């Protein structure tokens, strides 16, 4: 095999400063994550103006989430094969145009179609953001800081969704939760077109179309099944059939990947300890941490009586805490190692979840929202950065986009699954009672379960995660696995 087939090809244009490349990539990630949550506070206004049903409102959220989760691995591999900058631009263009279409929608059908295209654009864009960040900064402390910035910006986007949405709906209209993406997306698009470097895998492989179809259909079907649980429950055909179908399709994807000469996802990738352990840990921790914003907002509004804007402001300290945790993580990684940093982050978050589970129907802001929220999100920031660094450290350069897609898929699917399960538990505990005391019981159970999940995750990370990050070239087993896959092509 020629050396060129084992390295990434880069454009010959003058190099942009690393900070600018990281800033542009993080801006794209911020938009993607923001749109997961920003529409939540706008749903009542959408329903009033467009005459949408309750199930239609649910699909405003689900259409985005299902397309996002379903196309993520495909977006990551497309970046490896066709260029990370190119896929960043394609994804951001789709996302921006779909935001414009959604903001101008005249009926619910147009809005739902726009949200699905937004999710598709996000799935193409998101894997490229992490790959561009890791490609711009050399392995070591500088890369850890860059990943920390990417993590903090992404987490900040999710945290800011409620506040941004509340401000836009109160001051303008629900349409601006989508239209705001247009000018921001245009600015980022212009900067990316001019200053982002291009890179791609240099082995000339073609896209594995059967594998791409199977994994996209499998993940989208699985995400659809998860989305049905909140409205229909777990033990009904509307939920069980898509869940089973999604698992079967993903199983068939594994069979195809084991037999094809140029797989979408070489199965040797999952045999790398750094990749498999970090993604499982991210899925498990994400299943608890992602739900925090949702249930804290419900508690603030439905129990303590905060209006939407005040509820968003109440969570601002938590938003700042996750940014602080993400920025402190590289220092902690240098001091104790990536594995220990991830475990400590999970334990800090578990302490916050445990504190939050003691909530009452008449809780004071400082002790019932602010301080436990800060602990939860500080831990989330401390753990996310080392997990992302470990997940991307063992893969060959030509697989960087795929690994980034896998990281985002693990986090998205973990969050969706966790929210579905925890919502079911909360509903079962309240048993249809709508009093503040009953709702508090349900929310408290959610946080107790979340604390348990994080403790299990901490033990799993301690046992399974590798002790430190390492370049792919320093891992002979990793290089050999990928070389064997390529030699078959």
Protein Blocks (a to p, Z undefined) as FASTA:
>chain_A
ZZklmcccddfbdcddfklmmmmmmmmmmmmmmmmmmmmmmmmmmmmmnopafklmmmmm
mmmmmmmmmmmmmmmmmmmmnopklmmmmmmmmmmmmmmmmmmpcbfklmmmmmmmmmmm
mmmmmmmmmmmmmmmpccdjklmmmmmmmmmmmmmmmmmmmmmmmmmmmmmmmklmmmmm
mmmmmmmmmmmmmmmccdddfehpacdfklmmmmmmmmmmmmmmmmmmmmnojmbfklmm
mmmmmmmmmmmmmmmmmmpmbdfbafklmmpmklmmmmmmmmmmmmmmmmmmmmmmmmmm
mmnopafklmmmmmmmmmmmmmmmmmmmmmmmmmnojklmmmmmmmmmmmmmmmmmmpcf
kbcfklmmmmmmmmmmmmmmmmmmmmmmmmmmmpcfklmmmmmmmmmmmmmmmmmmmmmm
mmmmmmmmnnopabfklmmmmmmmmmmmmmmmmmmmmmmmmmmpcfbdcdfklmmklmmm
mmmmmmmZZ
